[in-house]
């Protein structure tokens, strides 16, 4: 019985294989697979000319004549689009199709790749058929003209179709992918830290509350006096917030796995409308066990150099666009960033340099008073990196009173082992420090910051059980995108910016 069953199985397989074989013989040619525009544009001429291709994308421009039309199609894979040549002689439904095609329409084009006769492009497609996938009427807000970035923010759901925002998005993606590649090569473990937290990492108190309590005042649970909201009946049984940083949680894993990093969204309820602040942004936060402040600066410098170099290699056309249309000095600035060692300057030296410069003409400065204990304003940071050193600068050993509770006290009793990386055009890009690994010192610092030890019991445990020197830093990813793309307003470095009064889309 079993042998018979086996024979049946083999017979069945033969029939199946036979069916596959017979269907392959004399079958219609396989349908053309879509070719991405960037792949075509980067191909060798000899490998693509005279081949049939299928391209899909959105129409940027159309120039129509009675018997001939030129259509520029862009699918988002590259800055440049592809020119499509449509002729009455080559298409059966030329007039009917062209009547439906306008700027913004989505189309699928089948045709032959030919060497372009015009200037500006190497190839074009001689269309044999065009299918209109999605029509677009004259109300489309992105007609062929220059639009201000401010206007584009009001149509953020469409602005990625423009050259500028599309180029920023591609470079942002390259920087994100390079971030993971860098830390993988360096032997770091990627950790996802919680977005909902009950602790304030910065001790700044500017946090978004997360709650499922009723929205009407009458129904809100209150304490015995009826004055304060009773959060014990809330979802988590206590006040909860959107995180401002994954650092404290990352430290726990660094003290087990050695070197870790987080890369995720963070939130800050800071009522700021400047072009440098967002309420929702992304932070890259490495934490390194058995490390000090020098290790942090070494790793941060290597990271920035690596991701910028990789992004430029992957997005050359986008960087040419930024240099031509946004900032002609960008290539030289990025060359210097990648090739030159960063400057490292003690905070006290930076104060002396600023005081000497401000004394020449105090009226030129919005904040002319600089002394030990001053938290540098953007104008101070930018003077140091743009005017004086003319390169990225690490300022280190800051006064303890202007830095966070978790930063390690230096032996002088006045400063902490902290650093900021200042870069031209932006100011502060990275903030890092050696963490306070001594239990008694950390408790004292928490008391000074009026933080409750019970809220941080788990963080203190790291200092109780096998404590080690460790250090880390945080990099605001959108600020990096701004710096690398010469983008002036951080609201253009993220798909849908969140800011005070702004939560559209």
VOPAGU-2260 file (C-alpha; in pm, 1 decimal, decimal comma):
REM VOPAGU-2260
SITE   aa  ch    i         X         Y         Z
SITE  UNK   A    0       0,0       0,0       0,0
SITE  UNK   A    1     272,6     240,3      90,0
SITE  UNK   A    2     463,8     171,0    -230,9
SITE  UNK   A    3     149,7     228,1    -435,0
SITE  UNK   A    4      90,4     554,7    -249,8
SITE  UNK   A    5     446,1     659,4    -323,1
SITE  UNK   A    6     397,3     575,7    -692,6
SITE  UNK   A    7      85,9     789,9    -697,9
SITE  UNK   A    8     280,9    1083,1    -549,4
SITE  UNK   A    9     556,0    1048,0    -809,6
SITE  UNK   A   10     302,3    1021,5   -1089,2
SITE  UNK   A   11     127,8    1332,6    -959,2
SITE  UNK   A   12     457,9    1522,5    -953,4
SITE  UNK   A   13     528,7    1420,4   -1314,6
SITE  UNK   A   14     189,6    1552,0   -1424,3
SITE  UNK   A   15     245,5    1879,5   -1236,4
SITE  UNK   A   16     591,3    1928,7   -1388,4
SITE  UNK   A   17     453,7    1839,8   -1729,0
SITE  UNK   A   18     181,1    2102,4   -1693,5
SITE  UNK   A   19     435,3    2365,2   -1598,8
SITE  UNK   A   20     653,8    2272,4   -1890,5
SITE  UNK   A   21     372,1    2264,0   -2142,7
SITE  UNK   A   22     237,0    2600,9   -2024,4
SITE  UNK   A   23     583,0    2754,8   -2070,5
SITE  UNK   A   24     610,9    2634,9   -2429,3
SITE  UNK   A   25     443,0    2875,7   -2669,8
SITE  UNK   A   26     322,6    3101,1   -2383,7
SITE  UNK   A   27     283,5    3472,9   -2452,0
SITE  UNK   A   28     595,9    3673,9   -2369,9
SITE  UNK   A   29     619,6    3773,8   -2005,1
SITE  UNK   A   30     477,7    4118,3   -1931,1
SITE  UNK   A   31     736,4    4394,0   -1903,8
SITE  UNK   A   32     837,3    4466,0   -1545,6
SITE  UNK   A   33     851,0    4830,2   -1436,8
SITE  UNK   A   34    1193,6    4994,0   -1467,6
SITE  UNK   A   35    1278,3    5257,8   -1206,8
SITE  UNK   A   36    1384,1    5589,9   -1362,1
SITE  UNK   A   37    1705,7    5612,5   -1157,2
SITE  UNK   A   38    1813,4    5265,6   -1275,2
SITE  UNK   A   39    1764,2    5373,2   -1636,1
SITE  UNK   A   40    1945,3    5704,9   -1596,4
SITE  UNK   A   41    2246,2    5535,3   -1433,3
SITE  UNK   A   42    2273,7    5260,5   -1697,1
SITE  UNK   A   43    2542,1    5236,2   -1963,8
SITE  UNK   A   44    2407,0    5357,8   -2298,2
SITE  UNK   A   45    2500,8    5035,0   -2477,0
SITE  UNK   A   46    2302,3    4823,1   -2229,9
SITE  UNK   A   47    1969,8    5006,3   -2259,3
SITE  UNK   A   48    1941,5    5175,8   -2599,4
SITE  UNK   A   49    1696,0    4989,6   -2826,5
SITE  UNK   A   50    1545,9    4791,7   -2534,5
SITE  UNK   A   51    1175,1    4792,4   -2449,0
SITE  UNK   A   52    1087,1    4935,1   -2108,3
SITE  UNK   A   53     786,8    5011,1   -1889,3
SITE  UNK   A   54     815,0    5329,0   -1679,3
SITE  UNK   A   55     556,6    5459,2   -1430,9
SITE  UNK   A   56     551,3    5795,8   -1257,5
SITE  UNK   A   57     401,4    6140,9   -1229,3
SITE  UNK   A   58     405,3    6402,8   -1503,5
SITE  UNK   A   59     617,8    6704,7   -1420,4
SITE  UNK   A   60     579,2    6890,4   -1748,8
SITE  UNK   A   61     405,7    6843,2   -2085,6
SITE  UNK   A   62     482,5    7021,0   -2412,9
SITE  UNK   A   63     221,9    6922,4   -2669,4
SITE  UNK   A   64     208,2    6989,4   -3040,9
SITE  UNK   A   65     -40,4    6855,4   -3294,5
SITE  UNK   A   66     155,3    6543,8   -3385,4
SITE  UNK   A   67     431,4    6536,8   -3122,1
SITE  UNK   A   68     453,5    6573,7   -2742,7
SITE  UNK   A   69     735,2    6579,8   -2486,8
SITE  UNK   A   70     646,5    6457,1   -2135,8
SITE  UNK   A   71     879,6    6468,3   -1836,4
SITE  UNK   A   72     801,8    6179,8   -1598,5
SITE  UNK   A   73     946,1    6148,9   -1248,6
SITE  UNK   A   74     888,5    5846,7   -1020,9
SITE  UNK   A   75    1065,9    5986,3    -713,0
SITE  UNK   A   76    1369,0    5757,7    -742,1
SITE  UNK   A   77    1589,2    6041,8    -864,3
SITE  UNK   A   78    1599,4    6419,0    -896,9
SITE  UNK   A   79    1589,3    6402,9   -1275,8
SITE  UNK   A   80    1289,4    6280,0   -1465,0
SITE  UNK   A   81    1281,6    6096,2   -1794,4
SITE  UNK   A   82    1173,6    6251,8   -2122,5
SITE  UNK   A   83     898,6    6066,2   -2306,1
SITE  UNK   A   84     845,3    6137,4   -2675,3
SITE  UNK   A   85     491,1    6061,6   -2794,4
SITE  UNK   A   86     403,9    6086,7   -3163,8
SITE  UNK   A   87      85,5    6040,9   -3363,5
SITE  UNK   A   88     272,0    5801,2   -3594,4
SITE  UNK   A   89     382,1    5576,3   -3307,2
SITE  UNK   A   90      57,4    5557,2   -3106,2
SITE  UNK   A   91    -293,3    5451,8   -3208,4
SITE  UNK   A   92    -472,4    5672,7   -2951,3
SITE  UNK   A   93    -238,4    5973,4   -2938,2
SITE  UNK   A   94    -498,7    6252,4   -2929,2
SITE  UNK   A   95    -729,9    6084,7   -2677,0
SITE  UNK   A   96    -443,1    6005,9   -2438,5
SITE  UNK   A   97    -272,9    6346,1   -2460,6
SITE  UNK   A   98    -603,3    6519,7   -2388,0
SITE  UNK   A   99    -602,8    6349,0   -2043,0
SITE  UNK   A  100    -239,7    6421,4   -1951,4
SITE  UNK   A  101    -147,0    6728,5   -1747,8
SITE  UNK   A  102     103,6    6819,8   -1476,9
SITE  UNK   A  103      60,4    6583,4   -1180,6
SITE  UNK   A  104    -108,7    6300,3   -1371,2
SITE  UNK   A  105      15,6    5945,3   -1304,0
SITE  UNK   A  106     101,0    5749,9   -1619,2
SITE  UNK   A  107     250,7    5420,2   -1735,2
SITE  UNK   A  108     464,6    5440,8   -2047,9
SITE  UNK   A  109     576,6    5150,3   -2264,7
SITE  UNK   A  110     833,0    5222,1   -2534,1
SITE  UNK   A  111    1185,8    5191,4   -2670,9
SITE  UNK   A  112    1487,9    5359,5   -2513,0
SITE  UNK   A  113    1665,4    5582,3   -2765,2
SITE  UNK   A  114    1964,3    5815,4   -2743,4
SITE  UNK   A  115    1830,4    6166,5   -2685,8
SITE  UNK   A  116    1864,6    6423,9   -2962,4
SITE  UNK   A  117    1812,0    6715,7   -2723,1
SITE  UNK   A  118    2047,3    6847,1   -2460,0
SITE  UNK   A  119    2002,5    6779,5   -2089,8
SITE  UNK   A  120    1945,8    6404,8   -2099,9
SITE  UNK   A  121    2128,1    6099,6   -2231,8
SITE  UNK   A  122    1821,5    5884,6   -2301,4
SITE  UNK   A  123    1456,5    5930,0   -2380,1
SITE  UNK   A  124    1172,3    5689,3   -2442,2
SITE  UNK   A  125     993,6    5667,8   -2774,1
SITE  UNK   A  126     644,5    5579,0   -2650,4
SITE  UNK   A  127     442,2    5301,2   -2813,6
SITE  UNK   A  128     163,2    5323,0   -2555,4
SITE  UNK   A  129      70,9    5548,0   -2262,2
SITE  UNK   A  130    -181,4    5451,5   -1997,9
SITE  UNK   A  131    -325,3    5725,1   -1777,4
SITE  UNK   A  132    -338,3    5568,7   -1429,7
SITE  UNK   A  133    -461,3    5878,2   -1244,6
SITE  UNK   A  134    -576,3    6206,5   -1398,0
SITE  UNK   A  135    -491,7    6546,4   -1247,3
SITE  UNK   A  136    -690,7    6861,8   -1319,1
SITE  UNK   A  137    -590,7    7230,5   -1321,0
SITE  UNK   A  138    -660,5    7271,0    -948,6
SITE  UNK   A  139    -336,3    7077,8    -875,7
SITE  UNK   A  140    -131,4    7324,5    -666,0
SITE  UNK   A  141     210,2    7223,3    -802,6
SITE  UNK   A  142     194,5    7368,9   -1152,1
SITE  UNK   A  143     522,3    7445,9   -1329,6
SITE  UNK   A  144     656,6    7746,8   -1138,0
SITE  UNK   A  145     870,1    7822,1    -833,5
SITE  UNK   A  146     690,4    7772,8    -502,1
SITE  UNK   A  147     809,4    7909,3    -168,2
SITE  UNK   A  148     898,5    7657,5     102,0
SITE  UNK   A  149     645,8    7832,9     325,3
SITE  UNK   A  150     367,5    7762,2      73,7
SITE  UNK   A  151     483,1    7401,0      38,6
SITE  UNK   A  152     446,7    7352,3     415,6
SITE  UNK   A  153      74,7    7424,0     374,0
SITE  UNK   A  154      50,0    7131,4     128,3
SITE  UNK   A  155     290,1    6893,3     306,1
SITE  UNK   A  156      94,8    6594,0     166,7
SITE  UNK   A  157     204,7    6691,1    -187,0
SITE  UNK   A  158     536,0    6870,6    -134,6
SITE  UNK   A  159     753,6    6557,7    -166,9
SITE  UNK   A  160     674,1    6576,2    -541,2
SITE  UNK   A  161     887,0    6891,4    -569,8
SITE  UNK   A  162    1258,9    6885,4    -647,5
SITE  UNK   A  163    1368,8    7037,9    -316,7
SITE  UNK   A  164    1161,6    6829,6     -75,1
SITE  UNK   A  165    1211,9    6511,0    -280,4
SITE  UNK   A  166    1590,1    6563,0    -270,9
SITE  UNK   A  167    1584,2    6625,3     106,3
SITE  UNK   A  168    1378,4    6306,9     155,8
SITE  UNK   A  169    1622,2    6093,4     -45,6
SITE  UNK   A  170    1925,1    6230,1     143,0
SITE  UNK   A  171    1742,9    6182,1     475,0
SITE  UNK   A  172    1682,1    5817,7     383,5
SITE  UNK   A  173    2047,9    5768,9     287,4
SITE  UNK   A  174    2159,9    5920,7     619,6
SITE  UNK   A  175    1925,3    5690,9     814,8
SITE  UNK   A  176    2044,3    5379,2     632,7
SITE  UNK   A  177    2408,2    5485,7     678,3
SITE  UNK   A  178    2341,7    5535,3    1052,0
SITE  UNK   A  179    2245,2    5171,4    1097,1
SITE  UNK   A  180    2537,8    5060,8     877,4
SITE  UNK   A  181    2790,3    5262,2    1081,4
SITE  UNK   A  182    2681,7    5124,9    1418,3
SITE  UNK   A  183    2659,8    4769,3    1281,4
SITE  UNK   A  184    3021,3    4789,5    1159,9
SITE  UNK   A  185    3127,4    4937,0    1497,1
SITE  UNK   A  186    2968,9    4641,3    1679,7
SITE  UNK   A  187    2677,9    4826,4    1842,5
SITE  UNK   A  188    2344,3    4661,0    1926,3
SITE  UNK   A  189    2029,5    4843,5    1808,0
SITE  UNK   A  190    1782,4    4890,6    2095,7
SITE  UNK   A  191    1424,7    5020,4    2075,7
SITE  UNK   A  192    1352,5    5223,2    2388,6
SITE  UNK   A  193     999,0    5313,1    2504,1
SITE  UNK   A  194     813,3    5616,3    2371,4
SITE  UNK   A  195     588,2    5630,9    2677,0
SITE  UNK   A  196     770,7    5701,9    3000,5
SITE  UNK   A  197     719,3    5822,1    3356,4
SITE  UNK   A  198    1065,7    5981,1    3385,3
SITE  UNK   A  199    1194,4    6314,1    3257,1
SITE  UNK   A  200    1541,3    6245,5    3117,5
SITE  UNK   A  201    1645,9    6608,9    3079,5
SITE  UNK   A  202    1484,4    6731,0    3401,6
SITE  UNK   A  203    1340,9    7016,2    3191,9
SITE  UNK   A  204     972,9    6932,9    3246,3
SITE  UNK   A  205     868,4    7011,5    2888,0
SITE  UNK   A  206     684,0    6684,9    2822,0
SITE  UNK   A  207     360,2    6579,5    2652,3
SITE  UNK   A  208     125,0    6400,7    2887,8
SITE  UNK   A  209     -20,8    6063,0    2784,8
SITE  UNK   A  210    -358,3    5992,0    2944,5
SITE  UNK   A  211    -686,8    5806,8    2894,4
SITE  UNK   A  212    -868,7    6006,5    3162,7
SITE  UNK   A  213   -1203,2    6168,0    3065,4
SITE  UNK   A  214   -1184,2    6495,3    2873,1
SITE  UNK   A  215   -1459,2    6670,1    3069,6
SITE  UNK   A  216   -1369,7    6851,1    3391,8
SITE  UNK   A  217   -1671,5    6710,5    3578,5
SITE  UNK   A  218   -1562,4    6349,1    3517,5
SITE  UNK   A  219   -1189,8    6392,3    3599,6
SITE  UNK   A  220   -1087,5    6195,0    3912,4
SITE  UNK   A  221    -945,6    6425,5    4180,8
SITE  UNK   A  222    -771,0    6392,3    4513,5
SITE  UNK   A  223    -954,9    6414,0    4850,7
SITE  UNK   A  224    -946,5    6796,4    4846,2
SITE  UNK   A  225   -1071,1    6804,5    4486,5
SITE  UNK   A  226    -775,8    7022,0    4379,9
SITE  UNK   A  227    -535,8    6786,8    4199,9
SITE  UNK   A  228    -605,1    6522,8    3932,3
SITE  UNK   A  229    -579,3    6169,3    4071,3
SITE  UNK   A  230    -364,6    5978,9    3820,4
SITE  UNK   A  231    -386,9    5652,0    4011,3
SITE  UNK   A  232    -698,2    5572,5    3806,9
SITE  UNK   A  233    -527,3    5659,4    3477,4
SITE  UNK   A  234    -412,7    5388,8    3233,4
SITE  UNK   A  235     -66,3    5341,7    3388,0
SITE  UNK   A  236    -172,1    5418,3    3745,3
SITE  UNK   A  237      53,3    5726,8    3753,7
SITE  UNK   A  238     141,9    6025,3    3530,8
SITE  UNK   A  239     291,0    5919,8    3193,8
SITE  UNK   A  240     454,7    6119,6    2916,9
SITE  UNK   A  241     597,2    6098,5    2565,6
SITE  UNK   A  242     972,3    6056,4    2598,5
SITE  UNK   A  243    1221,7    6337,3    2544,0
SITE  UNK   A  244    1508,2    6087,5    2513,4
SITE  UNK   A  245    1581,6    5716,3    2506,8
SITE  UNK   A  246    1912,1    5768,2    2686,2
SITE  UNK   A  247    1830,8    5643,2    3036,7
SITE  UNK   A  248    1677,7    5322,4    2900,5
SITE  UNK   A  249    1970,3    5280,4    2658,6
SITE  UNK   A  250    2213,9    5302,5    2950,3
SITE  UNK   A  251    2058,6    4989,9    3103,2
SITE  UNK   A  252    2135,7    4790,4    2790,2
SITE  UNK   A  253    2483,7    4940,0    2750,4
SITE  UNK   A  254    2556,4    4811,1    3101,9
SITE  UNK   A  255    2477,5    4460,8    2976,1
SITE  UNK   A  256    2562,1    4452,0    2604,2
SITE  UNK   A  257    2855,3    4695,3    2595,6
SITE  UNK   A  258    2774,1    4931,2    2308,3
SITE  UNK   A  259    2416,9    5011,0    2203,7
SITE  UNK   A  260    2226,5    5281,6    2016,7
SITE  UNK   A  261    1868,8    5398,7    1979,2
SITE  UNK   A  262    1719,0    5575,1    1676,7
SITE  UNK   A  263    1361,3    5682,1    1720,1
SITE  UNK   A  264    1107,8    5958,8    1772,1
SITE  UNK   A  265    1130,6    6189,1    2072,7
SITE  UNK   A  266     897,4    6467,8    2182,9
SITE  UNK   A  267     936,2    6803,6    2352,3
SITE  UNK   A  268     651,9    7037,4    2452,3
SITE  UNK   A  269     868,9    7346,9    2412,8
SITE  UNK   A  270     667,1    7651,2    2303,9
SITE  UNK   A  271     918,6    7749,9    2036,5
SITE  UNK   A  272     845,1    7873,1    1685,0
SITE  UNK   A  273    1208,7    7900,3    1572,6
SITE  UNK   A  274    1339,7    7736,5    1256,4
SITE  UNK   A  275    1555,1    7502,9    1471,8
SITE  UNK   A  276    1288,4    7337,0    1689,9
SITE  UNK   A  277    1025,5    7065,8    1641,6
SITE  UNK   A  278     784,8    6914,5    1893,4
SITE  UNK   A  279     836,1    6568,5    1737,9
SITE  UNK   A  280    1180,5    6476,6    1611,9
SITE  UNK   A  281    1422,2    6182,9    1592,8
SITE  UNK   A  282    1724,2    6117,8    1808,7
SITE  UNK   A  283    2023,2    5892,7    1752,3
SITE  UNK   A  284    2155,6    5801,8    2097,5
SITE  UNK   A  285    2458,2    5571,9    2136,7
SITE  UNK   A  286    2567,3    5453,2    2482,1
SITE  UNK   A  287    2909,5    5296,3    2536,0
SITE  UNK   A  288    3018,2    5099,1    2843,0
SITE  UNK   A  289    3374,6    5128,5    2973,9
SITE  UNK   A  290    3405,5    5463,7    2795,3
SITE  UNK   A  291    3485,3    5826,4    2880,8
SITE  UNK   A  292    3429,0    6166,9    2720,4
SITE  UNK   A  293    3718,2    6126,5    2474,0
SITE  UNK   A  294    3560,2    5801,6    2347,9
SITE  UNK   A  295    3231,2    5984,9    2292,6
SITE  UNK   A  296    3396,7    6257,5    2084,7
SITE  UNK   A  297    3591,1    5998,7    1883,1
SITE  UNK   A  298    3277,0    5797,4    1803,6
SITE  UNK   A  299    3060,8    6102,4    1728,3
SITE  UNK   A  300    3319,7    6245,1    1487,9
SITE  UNK   A  301    3360,1    5911,5    1309,3
SITE  UNK   A  302    2980,1    5874,9    1284,6
SITE  UNK   A  303    2917,9    6218,2    1131,6
SITE  UNK   A  304    3200,3    6177,7     881,8
SITE  UNK   A  305    3078,0    5831,7     778,1
SITE  UNK   A  306    2711,2    5912,7     721,0
SITE  UNK   A  307    2786,0    6232,4     528,6
SITE  UNK   A  308    3032,8    6052,0     303,0
SITE  UNK   A  309    2786,8    5768,1     232,0
SITE  UNK   A  310    2493,9    6003,4     165,0
SITE  UNK   A  311    2700,9    6200,7     -87,6
SITE  UNK   A  312    2802,2    5880,5    -264,6
SITE  UNK   A  313    2441,6    5759,6    -287,8
SITE  UNK   A  314    2273,9    6089,3    -382,4
SITE  UNK   A  315    2518,9    6278,1    -607,6
SITE  UNK   A  316    2248,4    6446,3    -820,4
SITE  UNK   A  317    2064,0    6570,6    -512,1
SITE  UNK   A  318    2381,2    6724,2    -370,3
SITE  UNK   A  319    2454,2    6896,6    -704,3
SITE  UNK   A  320    2102,6    7040,0    -685,4
SITE  UNK   A  321    2158,2    7175,3    -331,9
SITE  UNK   A  322    2487,8    7334,6    -438,6
SITE  UNK   A  323    2329,1    7497,1    -744,6
SITE  UNK   A  324    1991,4    7604,3    -603,9
SITE  UNK   A  325    2040,8    7642,0    -226,9
SITE  UNK   A  326    2401,1    7703,8    -115,3
SITE  UNK   A  327    2702,0    7715,4    -346,9
SITE  UNK   A  328    2937,0    7675,2     -47,4
SITE  UNK   A  329    2783,9    7343,6      63,7
SITE  UNK   A  330    3029,5    7112,6    -124,5
SITE  UNK   A  331    3334,9    7283,3      29,8
SITE  UNK   A  332    3174,8    7273,1     375,5
SITE  UNK   A  333    3099,9    6900,8     349,0
SITE  UNK   A  334    3445,5    6827,5     204,5
SITE  UNK   A  335    3600,0    6997,1     507,3
SITE  UNK   A  336    3368,5    6806,9     744,4
SITE  UNK   A  337    3462,4    6468,5     599,5
SITE  UNK   A  338    3835,6    6531,4     555,0
SITE  UNK   A  339    3946,8    6764,1     838,1
SITE  UNK   A  340    3977,2    6665,0    1207,0
SITE  UNK   A  341    3724,5    6842,1    1430,4
SITE  UNK   A  342    3853,4    7104,1    1675,9
SITE  UNK   A  343    3829,1    7027,3    2052,8
SITE  UNK   A  344    3810,6    7326,2    2286,8
SITE  UNK   A  345    3751,4    7351,4    2665,3
SITE  UNK   A  346    3445,5    7559,5    2759,0
SITE  UNK   A  347    3663,3    7810,2    2948,9
SITE  UNK   A  348    3871,0    7875,1    2634,2
SITE  UNK   A  349    3552,9    7925,9    2430,7
SITE  UNK   A  350    3433,0    8182,7    2688,6
SITE  UNK   A  351    3764,4    8373,8    2665,5
SITE  UNK   A  352    3749,6    8379,7    2283,4
SITE  UNK   A  353    3390,2    8504,3    2284,3
SITE  UNK   A  354    3454,6    8773,0    2546,2
SITE  UNK   A  355    3748,6    8908,8    2343,2
SITE  UNK   A  356    3539,8    8914,3    2023,3
SITE  UNK   A  357    3229,6    9071,1    2185,5
SITE  UNK   A  358    3444,2    9345,0    2346,4
SITE  UNK   A  359    3528,3    9474,1    1995,7
SITE  UNK   A  360    3162,2    9572,4    1935,7
SITE  UNK   A  361    2904,7    9457,1    2194,4
SITE  UNK   A  362    2616,4    9617,7    1998,8
SITE  UNK   A  363    2651,2    9354,4    1726,0
SITE  UNK   A  364    2547,0    9080,7    1968,2
SITE  UNK   A  365    2200,4    8994,9    2090,8
SITE  UNK   A  366    2354,3    8837,4    2404,7
SITE  UNK   A  367    2673,7    9035,3    2475,7
SITE  UNK   A  368    2725,7    8902,2    2829,6
SITE  UNK   A  369    2933,7    8583,9    2830,2
SITE  UNK   A  370    3099,4    8449,0    3144,5
SITE  UNK   A  371    3161,5    8117,8    3318,7
SITE  UNK   A  372    2814,1    7967,4    3358,8
SITE  UNK   A  373    2669,7    8115,7    3037,5
SITE  UNK   A  374    2469,0    7868,5    2831,6
SITE  UNK   A  375    2587,0    7964,0    2482,4
SITE  UNK   A  376    2322,7    8109,4    2250,9
SITE  UNK   A  377    2306,8    8012,2    1884,9
SITE  UNK   A  378    2501,4    8328,7    1785,9
SITE  UNK   A  379    2786,9    8228,4    2020,3
SITE  UNK   A  380    2797,9    7871,8    1888,2
SITE  UNK   A  381    2790,8    7986,6    1527,5
SITE  UNK   A  382    3066,8    8243,9    1576,8
SITE  UNK   A  383    3294,8    7977,5    1725,0
SITE  UNK   A  384    3238,2    7725,1    1445,2
SITE  UNK   A  385    3181,4    7957,7    1145,1
SITE  UNK   A  386    3400,7    8262,7    1213,5
SITE  UNK   A  387    3678,6    8158,9    1449,5
SITE  UNK   A  388    3759,7    7792,4    1382,5
SITE  UNK   A  389    3580,0    7765,9    1045,5
SITE  UNK   A  390    3516,6    7396,0    1107,3
SITE  UNK   A  391    3315,9    7166,2    1338,7
SITE  UNK   A  392    3412,1    7218,4    1704,8
SITE  UNK   A  393    3367,1    7008,5    2018,7
SITE  UNK   A  394    3330,3    7233,5    2322,7
SITE  UNK   A  395    3381,2    7025,3    2639,2
SITE  UNK   A  396    3386,5    7044,0    3020,2
SITE  UNK   A  397    3080,1    7264,9    3068,5
SITE  UNK   A  398    2974,7    7425,4    3403,2
SITE  UNK   A  399    2770,9    7172,7    3600,1
SITE  UNK   A  400    2486,3    7419,1    3669,2
SITE  UNK   A  401    2384,3    7438,1    3300,3
SITE  UNK   A  402    2396,9    7063,6    3231,1
SITE  UNK   A  403    2178,6    6762,7    3321,3
SITE  UNK   A  404    2186,7    6566,8    3647,0
SITE  UNK   A  405    2325,3    6244,8    3493,1
SITE  UNK   A  406    2651,7    6401,7    3368,5
SITE  UNK   A  407    2969,8    6306,1    3556,9
SITE  UNK   A  408    3126,9    6569,5    3781,0
SITE  UNK   A  409    3487,4    6655,8    3702,5
SITE  UNK   A  410    3744,6    6670,5    3981,2
SITE  UNK   A  411    3741,5    7055,0    3984,3
SITE  UNK   A  412    3390,6    7047,9    4138,4
SITE  UNK   A  413    3272,6    7314,9    3891,6
SITE  UNK   A  414    3239,6    7135,8    3559,5
SITE  UNK   A  415    3101,6    6812,0    3416,2
SITE  UNK   A  416    3248,2    6576,3    3154,7
SITE  UNK   A  417    3011,3    6696,2    2883,3
SITE  UNK   A  418    3058,5    6807,0    2522,6
SITE  UNK   A  419    2861,0    6972,9    2244,2
SITE  UNK   A  420    2949,8    6941,8    1877,0
SITE  UNK   A  421    2898,8    7274,8    1701,4
SITE  UNK   A  422    2883,0    7284,7    1321,6
SITE  UNK   A  423    2874,0    7575,3    1072,8
SITE  UNK   A  424    2525,3    7683,9     968,8
SITE  UNK   A  425    2344,3    7504,6    1253,1
SITE  UNK   A  426    2520,6    7548,2    1585,1
SITE  UNK   A  427    2475,3    7254,5    1822,0
SITE  UNK   A  428    2436,6    6919,6    1644,7
SITE  UNK   A  429    2537,5    6671,8    1917,7
SITE  UNK   A  430    2529,6    6678,7    2297,2
SITE  UNK   A  431    2718,3    6410,1    2489,7
SITE  UNK   A  432    2873,5    6327,5    2823,2
SITE  UNK   A  433    3031,2    6071,3    3046,6
SITE  UNK   A  434    2750,1    5949,8    3272,8
SITE  UNK   A  435    2775,0    5973,1    3651,2
SITE  UNK   A  436    2849,4    5611,7    3751,0
SITE  UNK   A  437    2910,3    5677,8    4124,1
SITE  UNK   A  438    2594,3    5606,3    4323,9
SITE  UNK   A  439    2647,6    5865,0    4600,8
SITE  UNK   A  440    2736,1    6140,0    4353,8
SITE  UNK   A  441    2433,1    6064,2    4138,7
SITE  UNK   A  442    2200,8    6077,6    4441,8
SITE  UNK   A  443    2341,5    6418,1    4537,6
SITE  UNK   A  444    2291,8    6551,1    4184,5
SITE  UNK   A  445    1934,0    6420,3    4173,2
SITE  UNK   A  446    1859,0    6596,8    4502,0
SITE  UNK   A  447    2003,1    6921,3    4359,1
SITE  UNK   A  448    1770,8    6882,8    4057,1
SITE  UNK   A  449    1476,2    6808,3    4290,1
SITE  UNK   A  450    1424,2    6464,8    4132,5
SITE  UNK   A  451    1257,5    6187,5    4332,8
SITE  UNK   A  452    1487,0    5885,7    4380,2
SITE  UNK   A  453    1186,2    5651,5    4381,7
SITE  UNK   A  454    1104,9    5749,6    4022,8
SITE  UNK   A  455    1455,8    5647,1    3914,5
SITE  UNK   A  456    1510,3    5339,7    4133,6
SITE  UNK   A  457    1595,4    5126,6    3830,6
SITE  UNK   A  458    1847,0    5384,0    3703,0
SITE  UNK   A  459    2016,7    5391,3    4042,6
SITE  UNK   A  460    2032,9    5009,3    4039,6
SITE  UNK   A  461    2282,9    5031,3    3750,4
SITE  UNK   A  462    2518,6    5203,3    3997,9
SITE  UNK   A  463    2450,7    4944,7    4267,9
SITE  UNK   A  464    2513,0    4630,6    4066,0
SITE  UNK   A  465    2843,1    4622,3    3878,1
SITE  UNK   A  466    2868,3    4991,0    3793,1
SITE  UNK   A  467    3114,6    5091,4    3518,8
SITE  UNK   A  468    3226,1    5417,4    3361,5
SITE  UNK   A  469    3006,0    5472,7    3056,9
SITE  UNK   A  470    2931,8    5754,9    2817,3
SITE  UNK   A  471    2706,9    5848,9    2529,2
SITE  UNK   A  472    2563,1    6124,6    2313,4
SITE  UNK   A  473    2248,1    6235,7    2140,0
SITE  UNK   A  474    2221,8    6366,8    1784,5
SITE  UNK   A  475    1909,6    6540,5    1655,1
SITE  UNK   A  476    1855,9    6366,3    1322,5
SITE  UNK   A  477    1655,7    6649,0    1161,3
SITE  UNK   A  478    1933,5    6893,8    1248,2
SITE  UNK   A  479    2180,5    6663,1    1072,9
SITE  UNK   A  480    1951,3    6657,4     766,7
SITE  UNK   A  481    1937,2    7040,5     771,8
SITE  UNK   A  482    2314,0    7066,1     794,6
SITE  UNK   A  483    2388,1    6818,1     517,4
SITE  UNK   A  484    2127,2    6958,9     273,6
SITE  UNK   A  485    2171,0    7331,9     357,5
SITE  UNK   A  486    1805,8    7342,6     465,7
SITE  UNK   A  487    1737,9    7660,7     664,5
SITE  UNK   A  488    1412,9    7554,8     835,0
SITE  UNK   A  489    1393,3    7226,3    1026,8
SITE  UNK   A  490    1024,4    7197,2     930,2
SITE  UNK   A  491    1142,1    7108,1     579,0
SITE  UNK   A  492    1368,4    6825,0     703,8
SITE  UNK   A  493    1079,9    6601,3     817,9
SITE  UNK   A  494     772,8    6480,2     629,7
SITE  UNK   A  495     504,4    6627,4     856,8
SITE  UNK   A  496     642,1    6879,6    1108,3
SITE  UNK   A  497     485,4    6914,2    1452,1
SITE  UNK   A  498     519,5    7249,2    1630,4
SITE  UNK   A  499     315,0    7474,9    1860,3
SITE  UNK   A  500     -21,3    7521,2    1686,7
SITE  UNK   A  501      80,3    7286,8    1402,8
SITE  UNK   A  502     -49,2    6928,5    1390,6
SITE  UNK   A  503    -189,3    6913,5    1037,0
SITE  UNK   A  504    -185,7    6601,5     816,0
